[in-house]
Amino acid sequence: MTQLDRAMLIQDVVVAIRQALSEANERIGVSRELAEYGKRVKRANLLSSIVQAQVAELIGISELKEFKNLTLHIFAKARC
């Protein structure tokens, strides 16, 4: 059996396991709750990544003086 054949077989087995889990979840009535949980996890991850991206753009308190000086310098140059 080649490496590709083994990879395909593993994918088939994973699909069969997921299908069996899905059927079992449906039988005991937790599919809706799992879907809601999955949605909430994805939403939390999305919001977390948005916040993390914004944090990278923020400047620290110690940098404000440097930023103010740079801004004043830029405006002074623009007036000339």
mmJSON file of the N, C-alpha and C atoms, coordinates in Angstrom:
{"data_MODEL":{"atom_site":{
"group_PDB":["ATOM","ATOM","ATOM","ATOM","ATOM","ATOM","ATOM","ATOM","ATOM","ATOM","ATOM","ATOM","ATOM","ATOM","ATOM","ATOM","ATOM","ATOM","ATOM","ATOM","ATOM","ATOM","ATOM","ATOM","ATOM","ATOM","ATOM","ATOM","ATOM","ATOM","ATOM","ATOM","ATOM","ATOM","ATOM","ATOM","ATOM","ATOM","ATOM","ATOM","ATOM","ATOM","ATOM","ATOM","ATOM","ATOM","ATOM","ATOM","ATOM","ATOM","ATOM","ATOM","ATOM","ATOM","ATOM","ATOM","ATOM","ATOM","ATOM","ATOM","ATOM","ATOM","ATOM","ATOM","ATOM","ATOM","ATOM","ATOM","ATOM","ATOM","ATOM","ATOM","ATOM","ATOM","ATOM","ATOM","ATOM","ATOM","ATOM","ATOM","ATOM","ATOM","ATOM","ATOM","ATOM","ATOM","ATOM","ATOM","ATOM","ATOM","ATOM","ATOM","ATOM","ATOM","ATOM","ATOM","ATOM","ATOM","ATOM","ATOM","ATOM","ATOM","ATOM","ATOM","ATOM","ATOM","ATOM","ATOM","ATOM","ATOM","ATOM","ATOM","ATOM","ATOM","ATOM","ATOM","ATOM","ATOM","ATOM","ATOM","ATOM","ATOM","ATOM","ATOM","ATOM","ATOM","ATOM","ATOM","ATOM","ATOM","ATOM","ATOM","ATOM","ATOM","ATOM","ATOM","ATOM","ATOM","ATOM","ATOM","ATOM","ATOM","ATOM","ATOM","ATOM","ATOM","ATOM","ATOM","ATOM","ATOM","ATOM","ATOM","ATOM","ATOM","ATOM","ATOM","ATOM","ATOM","ATOM","ATOM","ATOM","ATOM","ATOM","ATOM","ATOM","ATOM","ATOM","ATOM","ATOM","ATOM","ATOM","ATOM","ATOM","ATOM","ATOM","ATOM","ATOM","ATOM","ATOM","ATOM","ATOM","ATOM","ATOM","ATOM","ATOM","ATOM","ATOM","ATOM","ATOM","ATOM","ATOM","ATOM","ATOM","ATOM","ATOM","ATOM","ATOM","ATOM","ATOM","ATOM","ATOM","ATOM","ATOM","ATOM","ATOM","ATOM","ATOM","ATOM","ATOM","ATOM","ATOM","ATOM","ATOM","ATOM","ATOM","ATOM","ATOM","ATOM","ATOM","ATOM","ATOM","ATOM","ATOM","ATOM","ATOM","ATOM","ATOM","ATOM","ATOM","ATOM","ATOM","ATOM","ATOM","ATOM","ATOM","ATOM","ATOM","ATOM","ATOM","ATOM"],
"id":[1,2,3,4,5,6,7,8,9,10,11,12,13,14,15,16,17,18,19,20,21,22,23,24,25,26,27,28,29,30,31,32,33,34,35,36,37,38,39,40,41,42,43,44,45,46,47,48,49,50,51,52,53,54,55,56,57,58,59,60,61,62,63,64,65,66,67,68,69,70,71,72,73,74,75,76,77,78,79,80,81,82,83,84,85,86,87,88,89,90,91,92,93,94,95,96,97,98,99,100,101,102,103,104,105,106,107,108,109,110,111,112,113,114,115,116,117,118,119,120,121,122,123,124,125,126,127,128,129,130,131,132,133,134,135,136,137,138,139,140,141,142,143,144,145,146,147,148,149,150,151,152,153,154,155,156,157,158,159,160,161,162,163,164,165,166,167,168,169,170,171,172,173,174,175,176,177,178,179,180,181,182,183,184,185,186,187,188,189,190,191,192,193,194,195,196,197,198,199,200,201,202,203,204,205,206,207,208,209,210,211,212,213,214,215,216,217,218,219,220,221,222,223,224,225,226,227,228,229,230,231,232,233,234,235,236,237,238,239,240],
"type_symbol":["N","C","C","N","C","C","N","C","C","N","C","C","N","C","C","N","C","C","N","C","C","N","C","C","N","C","C","N","C","C","N","C","C","N","C","C","N","C","C","N","C","C","N","C","C","N","C","C","N","C","C","N","C","C","N","C","C","N","C","C","N","C","C","N","C","C","N","C","C","N","C","C","N","C","C","N","C","C","N","C","C","N","C","C","N","C","C","N","C","C","N","C","C","N","C","C","N","C","C","N","C","C","N","C","C","N","C","C","N","C","C","N","C","C","N","C","C","N","C","C","N","C","C","N","C","C","N","C","C","N","C","C","N","C","C","N","C","C","N","C","C","N","C","C","N","C","C","N","C","C","N","C","C","N","C","C","N","C","C","N","C","C","N","C","C","N","C","C","N","C","C","N","C","C","N","C","C","N","C","C","N","C","C","N","C","C","N","C","C","N","C","C","N","C","C","N","C","C","N","C","C","N","C","C","N","C","C","N","C","C","N","C","C","N","C","C","N","C","C","N","C","C","N","C","C","N","C","C","N","C","C","N","C","C","N","C","C","N","C","C"],
"label_atom_id":["N","CA","C","N","CA","C","N","CA","C","N","CA","C","N","CA","C","N","CA","C","N","CA","C","N","CA","C","N","CA","C","N","CA","C","N","CA","C","N","CA","C","N","CA","C","N","CA","C","N","CA","C","N","CA","C","N","CA","C","N","CA","C","N","CA","C","N","CA","C","N","CA","C","N","CA","C","N","CA","C","N","CA","C","N","CA","C","N","CA","C","N","CA","C","N","CA","C","N","CA","C","N","CA","C","N","CA","C","N","CA","C","N","CA","C","N","CA","C","N","CA","C","N","CA","C","N","CA","C","N","CA","C","N","CA","C","N","CA","C","N","CA","C","N","CA","C","N","CA","C","N","CA","C","N","CA","C","N","CA","C","N","CA","C","N","CA","C","N","CA","C","N","CA","C","N","CA","C","N","CA","C","N","CA","C","N","CA","C","N","CA","C","N","CA","C","N","CA","C","N","CA","C","N","CA","C","N","CA","C","N","CA","C","N","CA","C","N","CA","C","N","CA","C","N","CA","C","N","CA","C","N","CA","C","N","CA","C","N","CA","C","N","CA","C","N","CA","C","N","CA","C","N","CA","C","N","CA","C","N","CA","C","N","CA","C","N","CA","C","N","CA","C","N","CA","C","N","CA","C"],
"label_alt_id":[null,null,null,null,null,null,null,null,null,null,null,null,null,null,null,null,null,null,null,null,null,null,null,null,null,null,null,null,null,null,null,null,null,null,null,null,null,null,null,null,null,null,null,null,null,null,null,null,null,null,null,null,null,null,null,null,null,null,null,null,null,null,null,null,null,null,null,null,null,null,null,null,null,null,null,null,null,null,null,null,null,null,null,null,null,null,null,null,null,null,null,null,null,null,null,null,null,null,null,null,null,null,null,null,null,null,null,null,null,null,null,null,null,null,null,null,null,null,null,null,null,null,null,null,null,null,null,null,null,null,null,null,null,null,null,null,null,null,null,null,null,null,null,null,null,null,null,null,null,null,null,null,null,null,null,null,null,null,null,null,null,null,null,null,null,null,null,null,null,null,null,null,null,null,null,null,null,null,null,null,null,null,null,null,null,null,null,null,null,null,null,null,null,null,null,null,null,null,null,null,null,null,null,null,null,null,null,null,null,null,null,null,null,null,null,null,null,null,null,null,null,null,null,null,null,null,null,null,null,null,null,null,null,null,null,null,null,null,null,null],
"label_comp_id":["MET","MET","MET","THR","THR","THR","GLN","GLN","GLN","LEU","LEU","LEU","ASP","ASP","ASP","ARG","ARG","ARG","ALA","ALA","ALA","MET","MET","MET","LEU","LEU","LEU","ILE","ILE","ILE","GLN","GLN","GLN","ASP","ASP","ASP","VAL","VAL","VAL","VAL","VAL","VAL","VAL","VAL","VAL","ALA","ALA","ALA","ILE","ILE","ILE","ARG","ARG","ARG","GLN","GLN","GLN","ALA","ALA","ALA","LEU","LEU","LEU","SER","SER","SER","GLU","GLU","GLU","ALA","ALA","ALA","ASN","ASN","ASN","GLU","GLU","GLU","ARG","ARG","ARG","ILE","ILE","ILE","GLY","GLY","GLY","VAL","VAL","VAL","SER","SER","SER","ARG","ARG","ARG","GLU","GLU","GLU","LEU","LEU","LEU","ALA","ALA","ALA","GLU","GLU","GLU","TYR","TYR","TYR","GLY","GLY","GLY","LYS","LYS","LYS","ARG","ARG","ARG","VAL","VAL","VAL","LYS","LYS","LYS","ARG","ARG","ARG","ALA","ALA","ALA","ASN","ASN","ASN","LEU","LEU","LEU","LEU","LEU","LEU","SER","SER","SER","SER","SER","SER","ILE","ILE","ILE","VAL","VAL","VAL","GLN","GLN","GLN","ALA","ALA","ALA","GLN","GLN","GLN","VAL","VAL","VAL","ALA","ALA","ALA","GLU","GLU","GLU","LEU","LEU","LEU","ILE","ILE","ILE","GLY","GLY","GLY","ILE","ILE","ILE","SER","SER","SER","GLU","GLU","GLU","LEU","LEU","LEU","LYS","LYS","LYS","GLU","GLU","GLU","PHE","PHE","PHE","LYS","LYS","LYS","ASN","ASN","ASN","LEU","LEU","LEU","THR","THR","THR","LEU","LEU","LEU","HIS","HIS","HIS","ILE","ILE","ILE","PHE","PHE","PHE","ALA","ALA","ALA","LYS","LYS","LYS","ALA","ALA","ALA","ARG","ARG","ARG","CYS","CYS","CYS"],
"label_asym_id":["A","A","A","A","A","A","A","A","A","A","A","A","A","A","A","A","A","A","A","A","A","A","A","A","A","A","A","A","A","A","A","A","A","A","A","A","A","A","A","A","A","A","A","A","A","A","A","A","A","A","A","A","A","A","A","A","A","A","A","A","A","A","A","A","A","A","A","A","A","A","A","A","A","A","A","A","A","A","A","A","A","A","A","A","A","A","A","A","A","A","A","A","A","A","A","A","A","A","A","A","A","A","A","A","A","A","A","A","A","A","A","A","A","A","A","A","A","A","A","A","A","A","A","A","A","A","A","A","A","A","A","A","A","A","A","A","A","A","A","A","A","A","A","A","A","A","A","A","A","A","A","A","A","A","A","A","A","A","A","A","A","A","A","A","A","A","A","A","A","A","A","A","A","A","A","A","A","A","A","A","A","A","A","A","A","A","A","A","A","A","A","A","A","A","A","A","A","A","A","A","A","A","A","A","A","A","A","A","A","A","A","A","A","A","A","A","A","A","A","A","A","A","A","A","A","A","A","A","A","A","A","A","A","A","A","A","A","A","A","A"],
"label_entity_id":["1","1","1","1","1","1","1","1","1","1","1","1","1","1","1","1","1","1","1","1","1","1","1","1","1","1","1","1","1","1","1","1","1","1","1","1","1","1","1","1","1","1","1","1","1","1","1","1","1","1","1","1","1","1","1","1","1","1","1","1","1","1","1","1","1","1","1","1","1","1","1","1","1","1","1","1","1","1","1","1","1","1","1","1","1","1","1","1","1","1","1","1","1","1","1","1","1","1","1","1","1","1","1","1","1","1","1","1","1","1","1","1","1","1","1","1","1","1","1","1","1","1","1","1","1","1","1","1","1","1","1","1","1","1","1","1","1","1","1","1","1","1","1","1","1","1","1","1","1","1","1","1","1","1","1","1","1","1","1","1","1","1","1","1","1","1","1","1","1","1","1","1","1","1","1","1","1","1","1","1","1","1","1","1","1","1","1","1","1","1","1","1","1","1","1","1","1","1","1","1","1","1","1","1","1","1","1","1","1","1","1","1","1","1","1","1","1","1","1","1","1","1","1","1","1","1","1","1","1","1","1","1","1","1","1","1","1","1","1","1"],
"label_seq_id":[1,1,1,2,2,2,3,3,3,4,4,4,5,5,5,6,6,6,7,7,7,8,8,8,9,9,9,10,10,10,11,11,11,12,12,12,13,13,13,14,14,14,15,15,15,16,16,16,17,17,17,18,18,18,19,19,19,20,20,20,21,21,21,22,22,22,23,23,23,24,24,24,25,25,25,26,26,26,27,27,27,28,28,28,29,29,29,30,30,30,31,31,31,32,32,32,33,33,33,34,34,34,35,35,35,36,36,36,37,37,37,38,38,38,39,39,39,40,40,40,41,41,41,42,42,42,43,43,43,44,44,44,45,45,45,46,46,46,47,47,47,48,48,48,49,49,49,50,50,50,51,51,51,52,52,52,53,53,53,54,54,54,55,55,55,56,56,56,57,57,57,58,58,58,59,59,59,60,60,60,61,61,61,62,62,62,63,63,63,64,64,64,65,65,65,66,66,66,67,67,67,68,68,68,69,69,69,70,70,70,71,71,71,72,72,72,73,73,73,74,74,74,75,75,75,76,76,76,77,77,77,78,78,78,79,79,79,80,80,80],
"pdbx_PDB_ins_code":[null,null,null,null,null,null,null,null,null,null,null,null,null,null,null,null,null,null,null,null,null,null,null,null,null,null,null,null,null,null,null,null,null,null,null,null,null,null,null,null,null,null,null,null,null,null,null,null,null,null,null,null,null,null,null,null,null,null,null,null,null,null,null,null,null,null,null,null,null,null,null,null,null,null,null,null,null,null,null,null,null,null,null,null,null,null,null,null,null,null,null,null,null,null,null,null,null,null,null,null,null,null,null,null,null,null,null,null,null,null,null,null,null,null,null,null,null,null,null,null,null,null,null,null,null,null,null,null,null,null,null,null,null,null,null,null,null,null,null,null,null,null,null,null,null,null,null,null,null,null,null,null,null,null,null,null,null,null,null,null,null,null,null,null,null,null,null,null,null,null,null,null,null,null,null,null,null,null,null,null,null,null,null,null,null,null,null,null,null,null,null,null,null,null,null,null,null,null,null,null,null,null,null,null,null,null,null,null,null,null,null,null,null,null,null,null,null,null,null,null,null,null,null,null,null,null,null,null,null,null,null,null,null,null,null,null,null,null,null,null],
"Cartn_x":[0.86,0.0,0.903,0.625,1.445,1.042,1.869,1.589,0.285,0.049,-1.18,-2.398,-2.291,-3.394,-3.692,-2.639,-2.835,-3.501,-3.092,-3.686,-5.168,-5.499,-6.903,-7.716,-7.13,-7.804,-8.061,-7.08,-7.239,-8.364,-8.422,-9.511,-10.864,-10.959,-12.217,-12.621,-11.659,-11.938,-12.395,-11.739,-12.128,-13.554,-13.898,-15.261,-16.261,-15.957,-16.859,-17.052,-15.979,-16.073,-16.932,-16.711,-17.511,-18.982,-19.262,-20.652,-21.3,-20.566,-21.1,-21.353,-20.43,-20.627,-21.829,-21.967,-23.09,-24.417,-24.484,-25.702,-26.0,-24.966,-25.156,-25.606,-25.018,-25.423,-26.87,-27.254,-28.632,-29.607,-29.239,-30.108,-30.341,-29.295,-29.466,-29.827,-29.961,-30.486,-29.515,-28.243,-27.279,-26.703,-27.161,-26.617,-26.794,-27.972,-28.245,-27.331,-27.164,-26.301,-24.84,-24.407,-23.028,-22.825,-23.818,-23.714,-23.645,-24.464,-24.45,-23.106,-22.584,-21.272,-20.188,-20.23,-19.254,-19.313,-20.524,-20.691,-20.082,-20.338,-19.808,-18.291,-17.715,-16.253,-15.664,-16.246,-15.747,-15.891,-17.01,-17.229,-16.212,-15.963,-14.98,-13.591,-13.247,-11.937,-11.823,-12.905,-12.904,-12.725,-13.503,-13.391,-12.009,-11.474,-10.13,-9.088,-9.203,-8.224,-8.37,-9.603,-9.804,-9.156,-9.373,-8.783,-7.269,-6.715,-5.266,-4.684,-5.383,-4.906,-4.911,-5.906,-5.981,-4.918,-4.618,-3.602,-2.253,-1.982,-0.709,-0.603,-1.731,-1.725,-1.707,-1.957,-1.998,-0.592,-0.459,0.836,0.753,1.866,1.918,1.967,1.658,1.685,3.067,4.099,5.461,5.796,5.072,5.335,4.576,3.648,2.828,3.648,4.65,5.471,6.203,6.763,7.459,6.488,5.299,4.286,3.89,3.722,3.359,4.458,5.699,6.821,6.891,6.673,6.706,5.572,4.391,3.238,3.492,4.025,4.325,5.354,6.354,7.39,6.782,5.893,5.266,4.409,3.615,2.774,3.596,4.695,5.562,6.157,6.562,7.112,6.061,4.838,3.773,3.42,3.603,3.279,4.303,5.484,6.548,6.349],
"Cartn_y":[-1.185,0.0,1.243,2.149,3.354,4.364,5.355,6.415,7.135,7.354,7.993,7.131,5.836,4.921,4.947,4.952,5.017,6.326,7.437,8.738,8.745,8.184,8.105,7.225,6.101,5.195,5.886,6.624,7.356,8.382,9.089,10.046,9.35,8.191,7.435,7.011,6.569,6.144,7.34,8.478,9.681,10.093,10.027,10.362,9.402,8.121,7.131,7.397,7.756,8.06,9.304,10.331,11.557,11.29,10.47,10.147,9.385,8.437,7.669,8.578,9.501,10.449,11.344,11.795,12.651,11.925,10.671,9.883,9.657,9.367,9.16,10.455,11.575,12.871,13.191,12.857,13.104,12.25,10.989,10.088,10.587,11.131,11.577,13.054,13.714,15.074,16.176,15.987,17.036,17.746,17.403,18.01,19.517,19.986,21.427,22.14,21.545,22.166,22.197,21.119,21.088,22.129,22.295,23.306,24.703,24.946,26.253,26.48,25.448,25.557,25.85,25.141,25.373,26.8,27.322,28.706,29.673,29.423,30.323,30.281,29.108,28.987,29.749,29.589,30.299,31.806,32.241,33.671,34.232,33.489,33.935,34.019,33.046,33.074,34.259,34.548,35.687,36.993,37.174,38.397,38.529,37.418,37.435,37.856,37.352,37.729,39.198,39.719,41.139,41.99,41.622,42.377,42.303,41.13,40.975,41.835,41.935,42.767,44.231,44.655,46.048,46.36,45.421,45.639,45.927,45.252,45.463,46.885,47.534,48.878,49.962,49.598,50.585,50.996,52.201,52.644,52.731,52.562,52.607,54.03,54.189,55.503,56.142,55.342,55.885,56.406,55.955,56.375,57.643,58.084,59.242,60.507,60.726,61.929,61.921,60.766,60.658,60.883,60.345,60.516,61.986,62.66,64.078,64.897,64.632,65.355,65.111,63.867,63.524,64.24,64.255,64.917,66.413,67.041,68.47,68.751,67.891,68.042,67.945,66.992,66.802,68.017,68.488,69.667,70.903,71.056,72.219,72.189,71.005,70.868,71.158,70.759,70.936,72.427,73.207,74.638,75.423,74.885,75.582,75.567],
"Cartn_z":[0.0,0.0,0.0,-0.913,-1.03,0.044,0.182,1.157,0.806,-0.477,-0.921,-0.579,-0.807,-0.484,1.015,1.835,3.291,3.694,3.082,3.386,3.016,1.865,1.434,2.393,2.8,3.726,5.068,5.555,6.817,6.691,5.566,5.359,5.36,4.729,4.708,6.118,6.9,8.27,9.111,8.957,9.7,9.339,8.059,7.626,8.262,8.264,8.855,10.356,11.058,12.489,12.697,11.899,12.032,11.757,10.752,10.449,11.605,12.17,13.302,14.497,14.764,15.861,15.611,14.384,14.024,14.233,13.802,13.986,15.459,16.243,17.686,18.352,17.975,18.54,18.189,16.972,16.541,17.354,17.568,18.334,19.756,20.385,21.775,21.876,20.72,20.699,21.073,20.819,21.167,19.951,18.757,17.547,17.539,17.919,17.928,18.924,20.105,21.118,20.669,20.024,19.514,18.424,17.573,16.513,17.129,18.138,18.814,19.496,20.144,20.791,19.75,18.627,17.563,17.056,16.898,16.447,17.454,18.73,19.764,19.841,19.673,19.684,18.501,17.317,16.132,16.289,16.858,17.067,18.068,19.139,20.135,19.517,18.696,18.025,17.078,16.346,15.432,16.196,17.265,18.051,18.682,19.141,19.727,18.697,17.473,16.438,16.061,16.071,15.784,16.861,18.123,19.241,19.179,18.917,18.837,17.72,16.601,15.494,15.887,16.659,17.086,18.117,18.989,20.014,19.363,18.259,17.566,17.025,16.774,16.216,17.283,18.523,19.598,20.001,20.547,21.055,22.567,23.203,24.654,25.175,26.457,27.11,26.974,27.135,27.057,25.658,24.658,23.282,22.896,23.727,23.377,23.175,24.04,23.901,22.566,22.209,20.924,19.77,19.875,18.844,18.712,19.852,19.833,19.159,19.514,18.916,17.408,16.999,15.584,14.851,15.445,14.833,14.687,15.727,15.663,14.569,14.47,13.45,12.045,11.845,10.531,10.171,11.144,10.866,10.62,11.35,11.156,9.746,9.296,7.964,6.896,7.152,6.184,6.006,7.023,6.954,6.14,6.002,5.277,3.796],
"occupancy":[1.0,1.0,1.0,1.0,1.0,1.0,1.0,1.0,1.0,1.0,1.0,1.0,1.0,1.0,1.0,1.0,1.0,1.0,1.0,1.0,1.0,1.0,1.0,1.0,1.0,1.0,1.0,1.0,1.0,1.0,1.0,1.0,1.0,1.0,1.0,1.0,1.0,1.0,1.0,1.0,1.0,1.0,1.0,1.0,1.0,1.0,1.0,1.0,1.0,1.0,1.0,1.0,1.0,1.0,1.0,1.0,1.0,1.0,1.0,1.0,1.0,1.0,1.0,1.0,1.0,1.0,1.0,1.0,1.0,1.0,1.0,1.0,1.0,1.0,1.0,1.0,1.0,1.0,1.0,1.0,1.0,1.0,1.0,1.0,1.0,1.0,1.0,1.0,1.0,1.0,1.0,1.0,1.0,1.0,1.0,1.0,1.0,1.0,1.0,1.0,1.0,1.0,1.0,1.0,1.0,1.0,1.0,1.0,1.0,1.0,1.0,1.0,1.0,1.0,1.0,1.0,1.0,1.0,1.0,1.0,1.0,1.0,1.0,1.0,1.0,1.0,1.0,1.0,1.0,1.0,1.0,1.0,1.0,1.0,1.0,1.0,1.0,1.0,1.0,1.0,1.0,1.0,1.0,1.0,1.0,1.0,1.0,1.0,1.0,1.0,1.0,1.0,1.0,1.0,1.0,1.0,1.0,1.0,1.0,1.0,1.0,1.0,1.0,1.0,1.0,1.0,1.0,1.0,1.0,1.0,1.0,1.0,1.0,1.0,1.0,1.0,1.0,1.0,1.0,1.0,1.0,1.0,1.0,1.0,1.0,1.0,1.0,1.0,1.0,1.0,1.0,1.0,1.0,1.0,1.0,1.0,1.0,1.0,1.0,1.0,1.0,1.0,1.0,1.0,1.0,1.0,1.0,1.0,1.0,1.0,1.0,1.0,1.0,1.0,1.0,1.0,1.0,1.0,1.0,1.0,1.0,1.0,1.0,1.0,1.0,1.0,1.0,1.0,1.0,1.0,1.0,1.0,1.0,1.0,1.0,1.0,1.0,1.0,1.0,1.0],
"B_iso_or_equiv":[0.0,0.0,0.0,0.0,0.0,0.0,0.0,0.0,0.0,0.0,0.0,0.0,0.0,0.0,0.0,0.0,0.0,0.0,0.0,0.0,0.0,0.0,0.0,0.0,0.0,0.0,0.0,0.0,0.0,0.0,0.0,0.0,0.0,0.0,0.0,0.0,0.0,0.0,0.0,0.0,0.0,0.0,0.0,0.0,0.0,0.0,0.0,0.0,0.0,0.0,0.0,0.0,0.0,0.0,0.0,0.0,0.0,0.0,0.0,0.0,0.0,0.0,0.0,0.0,0.0,0.0,0.0,0.0,0.0,0.0,0.0,0.0,0.0,0.0,0.0,0.0,0.0,0.0,0.0,0.0,0.0,0.0,0.0,0.0,0.0,0.0,0.0,0.0,0.0,0.0,0.0,0.0,0.0,0.0,0.0,0.0,0.0,0.0,0.0,0.0,0.0,0.0,0.0,0.0,0.0,0.0,0.0,0.0,0.0,0.0,0.0,0.0,0.0,0.0,0.0,0.0,0.0,0.0,0.0,0.0,0.0,0.0,0.0,0.0,0.0,0.0,0.0,0.0,0.0,0.0,0.0,0.0,0.0,0.0,0.0,0.0,0.0,0.0,0.0,0.0,0.0,0.0,0.0,0.0,0.0,0.0,0.0,0.0,0.0,0.0,0.0,0.0,0.0,0.0,0.0,0.0,0.0,0.0,0.0,0.0,0.0,0.0,0.0,0.0,0.0,0.0,0.0,0.0,0.0,0.0,0.0,0.0,0.0,0.0,0.0,0.0,0.0,0.0,0.0,0.0,0.0,0.0,0.0,0.0,0.0,0.0,0.0,0.0,0.0,0.0,0.0,0.0,0.0,0.0,0.0,0.0,0.0,0.0,0.0,0.0,0.0,0.0,0.0,0.0,0.0,0.0,0.0,0.0,0.0,0.0,0.0,0.0,0.0,0.0,0.0,0.0,0.0,0.0,0.0,0.0,0.0,0.0,0.0,0.0,0.0,0.0,0.0,0.0,0.0,0.0,0.0,0.0,0.0,0.0,0.0,0.0,0.0,0.0,0.0,0.0],
"pdbx_formal_charge":[null,null,null,null,null,null,null,null,null,null,null,null,null,null,null,null,null,null,null,null,null,null,null,null,null,null,null,null,null,null,null,null,null,null,null,null,null,null,null,null,null,null,null,null,null,null,null,null,null,null,null,null,null,null,null,null,null,null,null,null,null,null,null,null,null,null,null,null,null,null,null,null,null,null,null,null,null,null,null,null,null,null,null,null,null,null,null,null,null,null,null,null,null,null,null,null,null,null,null,null,null,null,null,null,null,null,null,null,null,null,null,null,null,null,null,null,null,null,null,null,null,null,null,null,null,null,null,null,null,null,null,null,null,null,null,null,null,null,null,null,null,null,null,null,null,null,null,null,null,null,null,null,null,null,null,null,null,null,null,null,null,null,null,null,null,null,null,null,null,null,null,null,null,null,null,null,null,null,null,null,null,null,null,null,null,null,null,null,null,null,null,null,null,null,null,null,null,null,null,null,null,null,null,null,null,null,null,null,null,null,null,null,null,null,null,null,null,null,null,null,null,null,null,null,null,null,null,null,null,null,null,null,null,null,null,null,null,null,null,null],
"auth_seq_id":[1,1,1,2,2,2,3,3,3,4,4,4,5,5,5,6,6,6,7,7,7,8,8,8,9,9,9,10,10,10,11,11,11,12,12,12,13,13,13,14,14,14,15,15,15,16,16,16,17,17,17,18,18,18,19,19,19,20,20,20,21,21,21,22,22,22,23,23,23,24,24,24,25,25,25,26,26,26,27,27,27,28,28,28,29,29,29,30,30,30,31,31,31,32,32,32,33,33,33,34,34,34,35,35,35,36,36,36,37,37,37,38,38,38,39,39,39,40,40,40,41,41,41,42,42,42,43,43,43,44,44,44,45,45,45,46,46,46,47,47,47,48,48,48,49,49,49,50,50,50,51,51,51,52,52,52,53,53,53,54,54,54,55,55,55,56,56,56,57,57,57,58,58,58,59,59,59,60,60,60,61,61,61,62,62,62,63,63,63,64,64,64,65,65,65,66,66,66,67,67,67,68,68,68,69,69,69,70,70,70,71,71,71,72,72,72,73,73,73,74,74,74,75,75,75,76,76,76,77,77,77,78,78,78,79,79,79,80,80,80],
"auth_comp_id":["MET","MET","MET","THR","THR","THR","GLN","GLN","GLN","LEU","LEU","LEU","ASP","ASP","ASP","ARG","ARG","ARG","ALA","ALA","ALA","MET","MET","MET","LEU","LEU","LEU","ILE","ILE","ILE","GLN","GLN","GLN","ASP","ASP","ASP","VAL","VAL","VAL","VAL","VAL","VAL","VAL","VAL","VAL","ALA","ALA","ALA","ILE","ILE","ILE","ARG","ARG","ARG","GLN","GLN","GLN","ALA","ALA","ALA","LEU","LEU","LEU","SER","SER","SER","GLU","GLU","GLU","ALA","ALA","ALA","ASN","ASN","ASN","GLU","GLU","GLU","ARG","ARG","ARG","ILE","ILE","ILE","GLY","GLY","GLY","VAL","VAL","VAL","SER","SER","SER","ARG","ARG","ARG","GLU","GLU","GLU","LEU","LEU","LEU","ALA","ALA","ALA","GLU","GLU","GLU","TYR","TYR","TYR","GLY","GLY","GLY","LYS","LYS","LYS","ARG","ARG","ARG","VAL","VAL","VAL","LYS","LYS","LYS","ARG","ARG","ARG","ALA","ALA","ALA","ASN","ASN","ASN","LEU","LEU","LEU","LEU","LEU","LEU","SER","SER","SER","SER","SER","SER","ILE","ILE","ILE","VAL","VAL","VAL","GLN","GLN","GLN","ALA","ALA","ALA","GLN","GLN","GLN","VAL","VAL","VAL","ALA","ALA","ALA","GLU","GLU","GLU","LEU","LEU","LEU","ILE","ILE","ILE","GLY","GLY","GLY","ILE","ILE","ILE","SER","SER","SER","GLU","GLU","GLU","LEU","LEU","LEU","LYS","LYS","LYS","GLU","GLU","GLU","PHE","PHE","PHE","LYS","LYS","LYS","ASN","ASN","ASN","LEU","LEU","LEU","THR","THR","THR","LEU","LEU","LEU","HIS","HIS","HIS","ILE","ILE","ILE","PHE","PHE","PHE","ALA","ALA","ALA","LYS","LYS","LYS","ALA","ALA","ALA","ARG","ARG","ARG","CYS","CYS","CYS"],
"auth_asym_id":["A","A","A","A","A","A","A","A","A","A","A","A","A","A","A","A","A","A","A","A","A","A","A","A","A","A","A","A","A","A","A","A","A","A","A","A","A","A","A","A","A","A","A","A","A","A","A","A","A","A","A","A","A","A","A","A","A","A","A","A","A","A","A","A","A","A","A","A","A","A","A","A","A","A","A","A","A","A","A","A","A","A","A","A","A","A","A","A","A","A","A","A","A","A","A","A","A","A","A","A","A","A","A","A","A","A","A","A","A","A","A","A","A","A","A","A","A","A","A","A","A","A","A","A","A","A","A","A","A","A","A","A","A","A","A","A","A","A","A","A","A","A","A","A","A","A","A","A","A","A","A","A","A","A","A","A","A","A","A","A","A","A","A","A","A","A","A","A","A","A","A","A","A","A","A","A","A","A","A","A","A","A","A","A","A","A","A","A","A","A","A","A","A","A","A","A","A","A","A","A","A","A","A","A","A","A","A","A","A","A","A","A","A","A","A","A","A","A","A","A","A","A","A","A","A","A","A","A","A","A","A","A","A","A","A","A","A","A","A","A"],
"auth_atom_id":["N","CA","C","N","CA","C","N","CA","C","N","CA","C","N","CA","C","N","CA","C","N","CA","C","N","CA","C","N","CA","C","N","CA","C","N","CA","C","N","CA","C","N","CA","C","N","CA","C","N","CA","C","N","CA","C","N","CA","C","N","CA","C","N","CA","C","N","CA","C","N","CA","C","N","CA","C","N","CA","C","N","CA","C","N","CA","C","N","CA","C","N","CA","C","N","CA","C","N","CA","C","N","CA","C","N","CA","C","N","CA","C","N","CA","C","N","CA","C","N","CA","C","N","CA","C","N","CA","C","N","CA","C","N","CA","C","N","CA","C","N","CA","C","N","CA","C","N","CA","C","N","CA","C","N","CA","C","N","CA","C","N","CA","C","N","CA","C","N","CA","C","N","CA","C","N","CA","C","N","CA","C","N","CA","C","N","CA","C","N","CA","C","N","CA","C","N","CA","C","N","CA","C","N","CA","C","N","CA","C","N","CA","C","N","CA","C","N","CA","C","N","CA","C","N","CA","C","N","CA","C","N","CA","C","N","CA","C","N","CA","C","N","CA","C","N","CA","C","N","CA","C","N","CA","C","N","CA","C","N","CA","C","N","CA","C","N","CA","C","N","CA","C","N","CA","C","N","CA","C"],
"pdbx_PDB_model_num":[1,1,1,1,1,1,1,1,1,1,1,1,1,1,1,1,1,1,1,1,1,1,1,1,1,1,1,1,1,1,1,1,1,1,1,1,1,1,1,1,1,1,1,1,1,1,1,1,1,1,1,1,1,1,1,1,1,1,1,1,1,1,1,1,1,1,1,1,1,1,1,1,1,1,1,1,1,1,1,1,1,1,1,1,1,1,1,1,1,1,1,1,1,1,1,1,1,1,1,1,1,1,1,1,1,1,1,1,1,1,1,1,1,1,1,1,1,1,1,1,1,1,1,1,1,1,1,1,1,1,1,1,1,1,1,1,1,1,1,1,1,1,1,1,1,1,1,1,1,1,1,1,1,1,1,1,1,1,1,1,1,1,1,1,1,1,1,1,1,1,1,1,1,1,1,1,1,1,1,1,1,1,1,1,1,1,1,1,1,1,1,1,1,1,1,1,1,1,1,1,1,1,1,1,1,1,1,1,1,1,1,1,1,1,1,1,1,1,1,1,1,1,1,1,1,1,1,1,1,1,1,1,1,1,1,1,1,1,1,1]
}}}
